[in-house]
Amino acid sequence: MKTVRILARQIGLVLKHGGYRKMLSEGSHWVWPGETVYVYEQGALLQNPPCDLTVLMSYPEIADLLDVVEVNDNEIALQFESDRFQTILQKGRWAYWKGIKQYTYIKANLSQLDIPANIDLISLMPQPLSAFVRTYTLEAYEKGVLFIDWKFDRILTAGTYYWWKNNIPVHVAKVDTRQQQVEIAGQEILTKDKASLRLSFFVQYIVQDVVKALVDNKDYEKQLYVLIQLALREYIGGFTLDELLDKKGDVAPFILQATAARAAQLGVELRGGGVRDIILPGDMRDIMNQVLMAEKKAQANSIMRREETASTRSLLNTAKLMEDNEMLWKLKEMEYVEKIADKISSISVSNDGSMVDQLKQLFVRGRNR
């Protein structure tokens, strides 16, 4: 025989030839040859039981000391001690020795989609539940449409959403509810007079009806692009190039009005738009530049003729006044002599002196008057 000591908060199981014989409590105990003692801590998991757990549970004294949790297929059990999370138990049969630790459990059926409200996701996410939970987040400026098993379920607003991971397909389609812009860039379009041009146009919009945009229609952005593109071709094809260039400010109002109703069927509200560029082909651009240059030259010639006419008329009026007034004539002479004198510093004359006498008479006469 031998002695075995069982400490406080311990439990001993005595087995002989694989069969349960008795349970030992705190104290010293004699053990007969051929008997084996298994010692366990109270509150601990019964790991690797010495014999089948069902057999042990058939003994009332052991069943009273074990806390057994059955976790079925597609289930998990959350273990708590004094409302503090301990671990996650998956499929199987789990047995804990009762004692100073008191455990509580919350079971969850993973075959369902929604997570029960009594599971505190704030404290359990992302760990330790991330392996069992799928998450989807919508920003403050987003809205989403939830599809469960490929069927429309409901509209989602901003926030974080959680579902159990299982075989049920879950899909969230989201849309940006802020103002957005669609660009129609470099469109090759013919005018009424068969002039080819490239046009860039933009439209600003917001998504008002998420269901229409994401459920009732497929690729609403592509459909909106085509609507605007066709409206542009309709408008530009009704005017000649000159008319279009004169009325380019009317393009945006027409496009917005022509596409507003059909855009609403896509769940979209148009907010504004405009022409970004109108680009002519190289040969057409050269012709337009030549026309512009000819117009500017004609305008310049017209201005020059008007100025020449005005100048001639002014000279004629001056001549008439000088003809009737000798004093005015002499003043004009003095004005020109003064201009000449300002341009020269000295005069050298080699002649018989008649030119000098004439200049002298002119200056002296001017001063006497």
ABEGO torsion letter per residue (X at the ends): XBBBBBBBGBBBBBBBGGBBABBBBBEBBBBBBGBBBBBBBBGBBBBGBABBAAAAAABAAAAAABBBBBBBBGBBBBBBBGGBBABBBBBEBBBBBBEABBBBBBBBBAABABBBAABBAAAAOAOAAAAABBBBBBBAABBBBBBBGGBBABBBBBEBBBBBBBABBBBBBBBBABBBBBBBBGBBBBBAAGBBBBBBBBBBBBBABAAAAAAABBGAAAAAAAAAAAAAAAAAAABBAAAAAAAAAAAAAAAAAAAAAAAAAAGBBBAEBEBABBBBBAAAAAAAAAAAAAAAAAAAAAAAAAAAAAAAAAAAAAAAAAAABAAAAAAAAAAAAAAAAAABABBBBBBAGAAAAAAAAAAAAAAAX
